């Protein structure tokens, strides 16, 4: 049975890792698959997948499977909270997120010609700083 986030300690542990925080911010407004996240973060897919599963098991992600790809996005119940945290904790990692954002725009521009199909049901917005 999937663990659903119920307290601030669990929530904080999920977001306490730099890579997971980067992933959370990237999937705030766009559904991305692990291979897209790996390209954006310049990390091995296995590492990204492990981080995504921690976030998913905490109940922060909704997902959509398209063929052999699964797209992840912040669950709608947590979007406002995550946006508030991102605005409140303006730190040096904003430069990292700006680079991630630029990489994600480039990666999504290649989506039509890549191995990853577009998700059909998860909401996709223009990537913006959150």
N, C-alpha and C positions, 0 to 999 in steps of 0.2 A: 504494500500500500504506500502510495506516495505521501511523503511528509509535507504537510502544509505549514507554512511559516505562521507561528503563533506568538512569538515574543521578540522583543528588541534585541536580546542577546543573539539569537539565531540570525536575525536580520543583519546585525552588525558583523557577525562572523562571515557571512556570505559576501558582504561588501568590503571587508577589511583587506582583501587582496587586490593589489594594483591591477593585475590582469583581469580579474572578475569585474572590477569597477569599470575598466575600459570596455569590456564586453557589454555590460549593462548599459553604458552610455551609447554604445553603437547600436544596440537593438531597441533603443527607446522609441525611435520613430520609423524604423525600417526592419522588416523581417529579413534576416540573413541566415545563411546556412553555415555550417562549420568550415567548409572550404573557403567561403568568402571571408569569414572572420580570420581564418589562418593567413590568408593573403594580406588582408588589411593590417593585421598585427605583426606580420612577418614572423610567425611562429609555426611549429609543427602542428598538423591537424590533431594529432593525438593529445597534445597539451591543451589545445583550445577545447577539444571535446570534453576533456576531464573537467575543465573549469565550467563549461556550459552545463554539464550534468549536475554539478554542485548547485548552480543557480537554479536549474530546473527543479531539482529535488526539494529545494526550499520553497517552491511554489511561485517564484517570481516570473517565470516564463510561460507563455502560451506557445504552442507549436502547430505547424502544419506540415504534413508529409506530402511531397509531390514526387512520385516515383521513388527513387532511392535517396532523395534528398529530404532533409527535415529542416524547416525554417523556424527560427526562434525570434520572439519579440517579447518585450516586457508585457506582462499581463496587465490588462487595462485597469485592474484594481490598484496597481502600484505605480502607474505612470505619474500621477500628480505628486506623490510622495518622492519618487526618484528625481523628478524635475526640481522640486523644492530643495532637496539635498544638494543637487548639482549646482544650483544657484547660490546656496548658502555657503558651500565649501569651495569657494573660488580660490584655487591654489596654484602652485607651480605646475601641477599636472595638467593644467589647462593647455599648455603648449603641446603636451603629448596628445591630448584629445584633439586639438586643432590639426595635428599631423594625421591622427587616425581618421578624422573627418575628411580631410583631403584625400587620403588613400581610399576611403569608402566611396567617395564620389567617383573616383577613377575606376574602382572595381565594379561598381554598379553600372557604369557606362558600358562595361564589357559584358554585362550579364547576358544579353541576347546572343552573343557569340561564344559564350562559355558553356561548360558542361551543366551549369545550374539553371533549371527552368525558373520562371517567375512564380512566386506563391500566388495562389488564386483567392484565398480567403482572408489572410492576415492583412491588416491595414498597412499600406505603404505610403509614406509621406516624403516630401523633399527633405533631404538630410539638412538639419540645422543644428546649431550649437544648443545643447540643453544643459 
